[in-house]
Amino acid sequence: MNIPTALRFPGVSKTYAGANAGTQAHALHNFTLDIAPGDCFGLVGANGAGKTTLIKCLLDFCEPDRVGGGTIEIFGISHRKTESRARLAYLPERFNPPFYLTGRDFLQYMAKMHRAAYDEAAAVQVLQELDLAPAALDKAVRAYSKGMNQKLGLAACMLSGKDLFILDEPTSGLDPRARILLKRKLKALNDAGKTIFFTSHALADVEEMCSRVAVIDGGKLCFAGTPAELMQAHNATSMEAAFMALVAPVV
């Protein structure tokens, strides 16, 4: 019995118009990667490496120039089909919920979008697990800080009941305590069989959490494997040292 991959990128390429007339910038170049169900997978790279563009192609927010080996797939279904996204929850890199809603309004709205029943007790529990006071449910989002916005978005994902979480820089705006609590929550979800795919600049977090990792640089896949394999390949004692050896070697 063949079990489909959670995510499949078969040679994805994407270009944009360059800064100078008649030139092109390669955001992705023949990017090929499979992610298995149940993985906690980290995608790392510098700003502009192509991480967010890859997610946009996956979610059909933008059109790849070329897909070399079939189609991008989510649990075996083409990313072009709406039903491919039925099993995932997504948090964008720059998350700003509608300012005129209360926290509760937003979570109720997202529950409807995810076709899930809103459960107030479950919402309170998740907010507390992310270090956001339940009183935030009654506040308008316009009164939230950046960190509170991020926690609200994460809570909406976690309350969705989905099998796959796609999180673009999920620790953005979080203080150290909230980051620790988020990592605990994501580990619990992964231990329960959920697939986690996230981008991050926090390489220590990736090393701690992920069963597998990919490094992207200049739109190209430079490495895919376990954090230990990456460190071993570059004779490094940390993900940070291995990353620097891979994408920014000293000359």
N, C-alpha and C positions, 0 to 999 in steps of 0.2 A: 504494500500500500504506500503510494507516494504522498508524503505530507508536503503541501506547498510551503515555500519560503514565506516569511512574514513580509519581507520587502525584497524586491529584485530590481536592480539597476543594470541593464544589459548594454553597456557601451553608450552612455548618455553624453551628448555634446550640446553645448549652448554658447552662442556668441551674441554680443551686443555691439552696437556701433561704438567705435573708438573715439577718443578725444579729438583726434584729427580727422578731417574729412577723408572718406574713402578707406578708413582703417577699421579693423574689428578687434574687439577684446574677447578673449576666450574665457568665459566663466566656468565652463566644464569642458573637458576634452576626453572622450571615450571612457567615461567613468563607469566601471563595472564592479558590482558588489552584491552579494546575497547576505541577508540577515535572517537567521533562523527564528522560528517561534520560541518564545521564552528567553531570548537573549536580553541582556542589558548591554546595549551597544552605544559606544561613544564615538562621535565624529568630531575630530579636532583639526584645527588649522588656524592660520592667522586671519585677521580681518581681510575680507576680499578674496579668500581662498576658494570660495564657491559653496560653502556649507548651506547658506540660506537659499541660494539658487537651486541647489539639489532638492531641497524640501519643496520649493515652489513648483519645480517640475513634477515631483512625486504627486503633489496634491492638485495638479492640473491648473495651477494658477498662472503658469506660463508654458509656452510651447517649446519643447526641445528642438534644436535644429536637426538632430539625428539621434536615433536609438538603434545601435548596431545589431542587437540580437533579439529582435521581437519587440516587446513593449515593457515599460515599467509596470511592475505588478505589486499589488497589495493582497496578500493571502491568495495568490494565484489568479487574481482578477485584474484586468487591465485598468491602469490608473485613469483612463479616459471614461470609464463607466462610473456613474454616480454610486452604484452599490459597492464599489471597491472601498469606499470610505465609511461604510456602515459600522465597521468594527474598530474605528480609531477615534481618538480625541487628540486635538492639536492645540498647542500654545505657541503663538508667534513670538519672534524675538522682541518686537516692540508692541507690547500689549497695553491697550488703553480701552477699558470698558466704557460704554456710554455714560457720560458724566451725570446725566439726569436720573439714572436708575439708582435705587438703593442696592446694597449688596444682596439682599434677599431677592429683589426683582431680577437681578442679573442671574443668580443661580437658578431661579425658577424658569427664566427664559432659556437658559442653556440646557436645563433638563428637558424642556420641550424639544429643543433642537436635537438633542441626543435620543429623543423618544424614550426617556426614562421618567419615572415618577419622582417628584421632588419630595424629599424626606427631611424635614426640619431637624430632627435629632441627628441624622447622619451628617447634615451640613454643619451643625454645631461641632460635632466630633472632629470632622476633617479640619475645620478652621482652627480648633484648639491644637490639633496635631501639627499644624503649620504655624503656630504661635500668632494667630490672629484672633482677637477677642470677639466672642459671639455678638457683642454689641455692635460690631461693624455691619451686621446684617440690616440694622435699622438706619444706618447712615447713608447719605447720598455719596456716590462714588466721587463726586467733585471734591469731597473732603478727605479723600484717601491720599496717602503718600505713595510714592512709586513702589515701595516694598509691599504695601497693603494691596495695591492693584495686582502685583505679581502673585501674591498669595491667593487672592480671589480667583484669578485665572487658573492657577494650579488646582484649587479646590473644585472648580467647575469640571476640569478634566477628570479628577479622581472620583467625582460623584457620578460620572457618566456610565460607569459599568462596562466600559469598552475593554477590548483585549489588547489594544496597541496604543501606546502613548508616544506621540511625536512632539518633542519639546525643544524649542530653539532657544538656547541659553536660559534654562529654567531658573538658575540662581541669580539672574540679573536683578539688582536692586535689593537683594536679601542681605541682612546682617549675618554675622557668624552663627548666632544661635539658630536663626531661621534656616540657614544653609544646612546645618547639622540635622535639624528636624526633617527637612525635605529629603535629605539622603536616606534617613531612616524610613521615611514613608515610601520612597521609591523602592528601597530594598524589600520592604514588606510586600509591595505590589508584585515585584519580580519573583519573590519567593512563592507567591500565590499563582504563578504561571503567566503573569502579564508580560508582554514584550515592551521593553523601554528602548526608544531610540532618541538620543539627545545630542545636541551640539554643546560644546563647552570650551571656554578658555582656561578653566580651572583644571589643569592636568593632574593635580594630586587627587581631585575628586574622581576623575576618570579612572585613574589607577586603582583607587579604592573600590569603586563600585562596579566596574564593567567586566563582563566575561570576555568581551571582544572590543576592539577599537580599530578605527580607520583614521589615517592621516591624509588630509587633502592639502595640496599646495599648488597654486596656480591652476586650479580646476582639474588637476590630475590626482589619481589615487596613488599615493606613495607607499602605503603600507596598509595591510589588513591582517589582523591576528590578535593574539592575546596581549595584554600589557606586558606580561613577562617576556614574551617573544620579542616585542619591540625593544625592550631594555637589553635583552641578551644580544640581539643583532647589532647593537651599538655599544656593547660593553659598558652600559650605563647602570647606575644604581637608582635612578628615578625616571619617571616619565618625562619630566622637564628636560633632563639631560639628554635623554634619547630623542626627544622631539627636536631639540636644538641641533643635535648631531645629524639628524635626517634632513631638516629643511633649511638650516642655517649653519652649515659646517664652517669651522674656523679655517681661514686660508692664510 
